[in-house]
Amino acid sequence: MQHITFEDGFGNLVKSCQSSSSERTKQIESELSESFVSLASFVDGTHVINSFEEEFEDNTWSTLSENVALTMSECVVSLASFNGNSRCFACTGVYINCNPVRILTTASLVKTSGDGNKIDDNLRIEVHLNNKQHVTGTLKHYDLRYNVAVVEIMGSYSSCAVDVEERISFTPNIEVLAVGRLFERPKLMASRGVLIDRKSKLACEELGISTCKITKAGIGGPLIDACGNLIGMNFFHDEETPYLPREKIQEVLGYFDEQWYVLTFFVMV
């Protein structure tokens, strides 16, 4: 059963569904919002496309517990992709591995402009770390079905990463936090909300919903509970905040591992 995802060019997950029949496929339409306007600005002579530098309107970062704030400040980074001097996309990511450092984020970071079904191999990835350093990242894996990517920072080490392997169940109405980080000035942001027990307005039944209010800068960022446990990865929508649940992330990462083992086996043979 094939998953089809449409985007509006801004990293917004517009519509995703299972195409079990041609009839179902024909029902899919773009859900473009009037607010998704393409704006370009010039900073220091560099052409920047879609700045993605808007802060969360109600930033509750200062209300996080000390332990959660410390963990997230170590784990959450911002990323951007560049075509020459033009910045194509910026988003948030979270460490899922310490050595080497691997970052879970959205595949929109590396998608071809105007074609959400292709990856642009010519894009340069920069990662803004929590120590304010900029380093180069390498695309390690991606899955366009669920809009997931893993970026690796070679030669880097982190003392902290979120646990994505443990099986954890989450119930509706629990308090959650959506975390994001700006790229130009790596400010950390958080938005409080709760999980909603209903289907997303988007067509994909596998997406969860929270009442957290984020901006496009938070795309790819973690959705966590009050203890810092990963619940999912955030996408952006004007009316609600969809997220890819933890179990789907585990499924995708497991598929990446299977690919790696198969590739390694054939190389060794």
Secondary structure, 3 states (H helix, E strand, C coil): CCEEEEECCCCCEEEEEECCCHHHHHCCCCCCCCCCCCCEEEECCEEEECCCCCCCCCCCHHHCCHHHHHHHHHHEEEEEEEECCEEEEEEEEEEEECCCEEEEEEHHHHEECCEEEEECCCCEEEEECCCCCEEEEEEEEEECCCCEEEEEECCCCCCCCCCCCCCCCCCCCCEEEEEEECCCCCCEEEEEEEEECCCCCCCCCCCEEECCCCCHHHCCCEEEECCCCEEEEECCCCCCEEEEEHHHHHHHHHHHHHHHHHHHHHHHC
